[in-house]
Amino acid sequence: MAAMREPTFLILTALAAGTLHGYGLIQEVSELSRGEVVLGAGTLYGALDRLAEQGLIAVDRDEAVDGRLRRYYRLTDEGAAALATEAERLRRHAAAAVERLRGRSGLAFGGANA
């Protein structure tokens, strides 16, 4: 599988904690990325359609709230496996970067696992 784009990774990460509707996903992705990734509705729903076609997420349920339909999404087992694979790939790459940065003289870098 090819490397995931950051928004995809963050959407799947958000859904790993449980089902969410579209606006909840937008908020959660922003929180997970500390505001670095802000998804517009068009971008989000395009990504959700693509992820559903790939079998990584599924519609969990539709719910009417204040007269509006709210669709909730969930991570599938295939999506969880893809997320775990990508998380491990990113962890390996980050560990290699930290190791190389530690070897640079004059660079004070502790990293999260120092």
Protein Blocks (a to p, Z undefined) as FASTA:
>chain_A
ZZddfklmmmmmmmmnoccdfklmmmmmmmmnnomaccdfklmmmmmmmmmmnopaccfb
dcdeehiacddddddfklmmmmmmmmmmmmmmmmmmmmmmmmpghiacebjmZZ
